[in-house]
Amino acid sequence: MKIGIVCYPTFGGSGVVATELGMALGIKGHEVHFITYNQPVRLNFLSKNVYFHEVFVEEYPLFQYQPYELALSSKMVSIVERYDLDILHVHYAIPHAYAAFMAKQILKTKGIDIKVVTTLHGTDITLVGSHPIYKQAVEFSINNSDMVTTVSQSLKDDTLRLFDVKKDIKVIYNFIEIDHYPDHAAEDCERSSLASKDERIIVHISNFRPVKRIEDVILIFDKILKKVPAKLLLVGEGPEREKVNNLVKKLNIRDKVHFLGNSQDVNKILCYADLFLLPSETESFGLSALEAMAAKTPVISTNSGGLPEINVAGVTGYLSNVGDVDQMATNALKILKDDATLSTFKQNAFTHAQTFELEIILPQYETIYRHVKKGCC
């Protein structure tokens, strides 16, 4: 099939998943066209059957905010026509599903019936989409897609609760490619470059938005540090960066915390990790937690959103209420207390991550594409 993928080309989970999905589809023999305003950060142009089309937005003095949705819709129309696409798979309701609907209507006037699959990822529903300004547009876009998927049961439940949805919604979990994550025993995973032999290495990865509660990460780590020698690796950038830096200085643990910024080598960084912290206010899925587990790293997380669908309490890590840094620190110490316990949790995390392997998830999307193309859904 010929598939157009529309996504945010950023380090966020939705962009990462969309990009990895597109490249995997290309390997399977499908022709994949990415349509977005920048090259997706994880896109490898050496990938087979994969193409990138940049959306340009002309600047006019008339507009205070440039109309990206119009430019995106027009670009979708031109790519569908030029390459005879079968499917447009859009990730995120705003603005992508809305722009796809407009493209679909334009193409109808040309005698082309393009099918639209919309995947909802989280804040497009729970934060942006539920806002009164956008709610009707999001609801309309969902109901006028040919097929709708969500990345967790929790997000499906939220979507049905917040919107009057007439479409069937299918849950297809995010996926992982286990082979991309080096074993902790690999030669290039040299822990001594970051920590001494007796120190545990704790990792957090996010876009440093308030919803990620990065200050809780620091507070949990500080409590761990009082019991166990450790180092903290913070991967990412975002609006909370300065606030977190100030807290680190206030607690006088600057020599124990490393700010690594954004990275495309998350898999390599995780090979150093003994524990992953994700105390988010909410996560529609929690891709970073799954990535950690694929790298044999147990997870301390909140019990919100889709996280309980990934992180199995007492097996792959522990779950706590949002903001309960004391319990999260206590649970972290249960895992880190001795090498044998840590080793068990590491193996459990890896084993559970294998149930989200690409080879299991990819055929579910291919089935949807085939059904939608035939007009079955």
C-alpha positions in Angstrom: 0.0 0.0 0.0 0.9 3.7 -0.4 0.6 5.4 3.0 0.9 9.1 3.9 1.9 9.7 7.6 1.3 13.1 9.2 2.9 13.7 12.6 4.8 16.2 14.7 8.5 15.8 13.8 9.7 16.2 17.4 11.2 14.2 20.2 7.7 13.6 21.7 6.3 10.1 21.9 3.7 10.5 19.1 6.3 11.7 16.6 8.7 8.9 17.6 6.0 6.2 17.2 4.8 7.6 13.9 8.3 7.7 12.5 9.3 4.2 13.7 6.0 2.9 12.3 6.6 4.5 8.9 10.1 3.1 8.6 8.9 -0.4 9.6 6.1 -0.2 7.0 8.7 0.7 4.4 10.8 -2.4 5.3 7.6 -4.5 4.9 7.3 -3.2 1.3 4.8 -0.4 1.7 5.5 3.0 0.2 5.5 5.6 3.0 5.4 9.4 2.6 5.9 11.6 5.7 4.2 15.0 5.4 5.2 17.5 8.0 6.9 20.9 8.6 10.4 19.4 9.5 12.1 16.1 9.0 11.1 13.8 11.9 14.0 13.5 14.4 14.0 9.7 14.2 13.7 9.5 10.4 16.5 7.6 8.6 16.5 8.5 5.0 18.3 5.3 4.3 15.1 3.5 5.2 13.6 1.6 2.3 10.5 3.0 0.5 10.3 6.1 2.8 10.0 9.7 1.6 9.7 13.1 3.2 7.6 16.0 2.0 8.1 19.3 3.8 5.1 21.6 4.5 6.0 25.2 3.9 4.0 28.1 5.4 4.3 31.4 3.7 4.4 34.4 6.0 2.0 37.2 5.3 1.6 40.4 7.3 -2.1 39.9 7.3 -1.8 36.9 9.6 -0.8 37.2 13.3 -0.5 33.3 13.3 0.4 31.6 10.1 -2.3 29.1 8.8 -0.4 25.8 9.1 -3.6 23.8 8.8 -4.3 25.2 5.4 -0.8 24.6 4.2 -0.9 21.1 5.6 -4.2 20.2 3.9 -3.0 21.5 0.6 0.2 19.5 0.9 -1.8 16.4 1.7 -3.9 16.9 -1.4 -0.9 17.3 -3.7 1.0 14.3 -2.3 -2.1 12.0 -2.5 -2.6 13.1 -6.1 1.1 12.9 -7.1 1.8 9.5 -5.6 -1.7 7.9 -5.7 -1.8 7.2 -1.9 -4.3 4.8 -0.5 -4.2 5.9 3.2 -3.5 9.1 5.2 -2.5 8.0 8.7 -2.6 11.1 10.9 -1.2 11.2 14.4 -2.8 13.8 16.7 -6.3 15.2 16.4 -5.1 18.8 16.4 -4.4 19.9 13.8 -3.7 16.8 11.8 -7.1 15.0 11.8 -8.9 18.3 11.1 -6.5 19.1 8.2 -7.0 15.6 6.9 -10.7 16.1 6.8 -10.3 19.2 4.7 -7.9 17.3 2.3 -10.4 14.5 2.0 -13.2 16.9 1.0 -10.9 18.6 -1.6 -9.9 15.3 -3.1 -13.6 14.2 -3.3 -14.1 17.1 -5.8 -11.4 15.5 -7.9 -13.0 12.1 -7.8 -10.4 10.7 -5.3 -11.6 8.9 -2.1 -8.7 9.0 0.2 -9.1 7.0 3.5 -8.1 8.6 6.8 -6.9 6.7 9.9 -6.5 8.9 13.0 -4.4 7.8 15.9 -5.0 9.7 19.2 -1.9 10.0 21.4 -2.9 11.8 24.6 -2.8 15.6 25.1 -4.6 16.1 21.8 -7.6 14.6 23.7 -7.1 15.2 27.4 -5.6 18.7 27.3 -6.0 20.5 24.0 -8.9 18.6 22.5 -11.1 18.9 25.6 -10.8 22.7 25.7 -14.0 24.4 24.8 -12.3 26.3 22.0 -11.3 23.1 20.2 -13.7 20.5 21.4 -16.2 20.6 18.6 -13.5 20.6 15.9 -11.8 17.6 17.5 -15.1 15.7 17.9 -16.0 16.4 14.3 -12.5 15.3 13.1 -12.7 12.0 15.1 -16.2 11.2 13.8 -15.3 11.9 10.2 -12.2 9.7 10.2 -12.5 6.4 8.5 -10.9 4.7 11.4 -9.7 5.9 14.9 -7.2 4.2 17.1 -5.8 5.1 20.6 -2.5 4.0 22.1 -4.0 2.7 25.4 -7.4 1.6 26.8 -7.1 4.5 29.3 -7.0 7.0 26.4 -9.9 5.3 24.7 -11.9 5.6 27.9 -11.0 9.3 28.2 -12.0 10.0 24.6 -15.4 8.4 25.0 -15.9 10.3 28.2 -14.9 13.7 26.9 -16.5 13.5 23.4 -19.6 12.3 21.7 -17.9 9.8 19.5 -19.9 7.9 16.9 -16.9 5.9 15.6 -15.6 2.6 16.9 -12.2 3.1 18.5 -9.6 0.4 18.4 -6.7 0.2 20.9 -3.3 -0.4 19.4 -0.5 -0.1 21.9 2.7 1.7 21.1 5.6 -0.6 20.3 9.3 -1.1 20.8 12.1 -2.7 18.8 14.0 -4.7 21.3 17.0 -5.2 19.1 17.6 -1.4 19.2 18.5 -1.5 22.9 22.0 -2.7 23.8 22.4 -5.2 26.6 23.8 -3.7 29.8 26.7 -6.1 29.5 27.7 -4.8 26.0 31.2 -3.6 25.6 30.2 0.0 24.6 28.0 0.3 27.7 30.8 1.5 30.0 29.2 2.6 33.2 32.5 3.8 34.7 32.4 6.9 32.5 29.3 8.1 34.4 29.4 6.6 37.9 31.6 4.7 40.3 31.2 0.9 40.8 29.1 1.3 43.9 26.7 4.0 42.5 23.3 3.2 41.0 22.4 5.1 37.8 18.8 6.6 37.7 17.4 8.0 34.5 14.5 10.3 33.5 13.6 11.1 29.9 10.9 13.7 28.9 10.1 17.0 27.2 10.3 18.8 30.6 6.8 20.0 30.6 4.9 20.6 33.8 2.8 17.5 33.3 6.0 15.4 33.7 6.6 16.7 37.2 10.3 16.9 36.9 10.7 18.4 40.3 9.3 15.2 41.7 12.1 13.3 39.9 14.6 15.4 41.8 12.9 15.0 45.1 12.7 11.2 44.7 16.3 11.1 43.7 17.3 13.1 46.6 15.6 10.7 49.0 17.3 7.7 47.2 20.6 9.4 47.5 20.3 9.6 51.3 20.2 5.7 51.4 22.1 4.6 48.2 25.0 6.1 46.3 23.6 7.2 42.9 23.8 9.4 39.9 20.8 10.9 38.0 20.8 11.3 34.2 18.1 13.8 32.9 17.5 13.5 29.2 15.4 16.2 27.4 14.7 19.9 27.3 11.7 22.0 28.0 10.0 24.8 30.0 10.8 23.2 33.4 14.5 23.0 32.8 15.5 26.1 34.7 13.2 25.4 37.6 14.7 21.9 37.9 18.2 23.2 37.8 17.5 25.6 40.6 16.1 22.8 42.8 19.2 20.7 42.2 21.3 23.6 43.4 19.1 24.2 46.4 19.4 20.5 47.4 23.2 20.7 46.9 23.3 17.6 44.6 24.6 19.3 41.5 27.5 16.9 41.3 25.1 13.9 41.3 22.8 15.2 38.5 23.8 15.2 34.8 21.6 17.2 32.3 22.1 15.6 28.9 19.7 17.6 26.8 17.8 16.2 23.9 19.3 13.0 22.4 18.7 10.6 19.6 20.7 8.0 21.4 18.1 7.2 24.1 18.7 3.5 23.6 22.4 3.9 24.4 21.8 6.1 27.4 19.4 3.6 28.9 22.0 0.8 28.7 23.6 2.6 31.7 20.4 2.7 33.8 19.5 0.8 36.9 16.1 2.5 37.4 13.8 4.8 35.4 11.7 7.5 37.1 8.4 8.7 35.5 6.2 10.5 38.1 4.0 12.2 35.5 0.7 13.8 36.2 -0.7 11.6 33.4 0.6 9.6 30.5 -1.6 8.3 27.7 0.8 5.4 27.2 4.3 6.1 28.6 6.6 5.3 25.7 9.7 6.3 27.6 8.8 3.7 30.3 8.5 1.0 27.7 11.9 2.1 26.2 13.4 1.8 29.6 12.0 -1.7 30.1 13.3 -2.8 26.7 16.7 -1.8 28.0 16.2 -4.0 31.1 15.4 -1.1 33.4 12.7 -1.3 36.0 10.3 1.7 36.3 9.0 3.8 39.2 5.9 5.6 37.9 2.6 7.1 38.8 -0.6 5.0 38.4 -2.2 7.5 36.0 -3.4 7.2 32.4 -2.0 4.2 30.5 1.0 3.6 32.8 -0.7 0.6 34.6 -1.1 -1.0 31.2 2.7 -1.1 30.8 4.3 -1.0 34.3 3.2 -4.1 36.3 3.4 -3.3 40.0 5.8 -5.5 41.9 7.0 -7.1 38.7 8.5 -4.6 36.3 8.6 -1.8 38.9 6.1 0.0 41.1 3.1 2.4 40.8 2.2 5.2 43.1 -0.3 8.1 43.3 0.6 11.3 41.6 2.8 13.5 43.9 3.6 10.7 46.4 7.4 11.1 46.3 7.9 9.4 49.6 6.3 6.2 48.4 8.1 6.4 45.0 11.4 6.7 46.8 10.6 3.8 49.1 9.7 1.7 46.2 12.8 2.7 44.3 14.9 1.6 47.3 13.1 -1.8 47.4 14.4 -2.4 43.9 17.9 -0.9 44.4 18.6 -2.5 47.8 20.7 -5.4 46.5 22.0 -6.8 43.2 19.8 -9.9 43.2 16.5 -7.9 43.6 17.6 -5.4 41.0 18.6 -8.2 38.6 15.1 -9.8 39.0 13.3 -6.6 38.2 15.5 -5.9 35.2 14.8 -9.3 33.7 11.0 -8.9 34.4 11.0 -5.5 32.7 12.7 -6.9 29.6 10.4 -9.9 29.4 7.3 -7.8 29.7 8.6 -5.3 27.1 8.7 -8.1 24.6 4.9 -8.2 24.5 5.0 -4.8 22.9 7.4 -5.8 20.1 7.0 -4.2 16.7 6.4 -7.6 15.1 3.3 -7.9 17.3 1.9 -4.4 16.9 2.7 -3.6 13.2 0.3 -6.3 11.7 -2.5 -4.7 13.7 -2.0 -1.4 11.8 -1.7 -3.3 8.5 -5.0 -5.0 9.1 -6.7 -1.7 9.8 -5.2 -0.2 6.5 -6.6 -3.2 4.5 -10.0 -3.0 6.1 -10.2 0.8 5.6 -9.0 0.6 2.0 -11.8 -2.0 1.2 -14.4 0.2 3.0 -15.0 -2.4 5.7 -14.7 0.0 8.6 
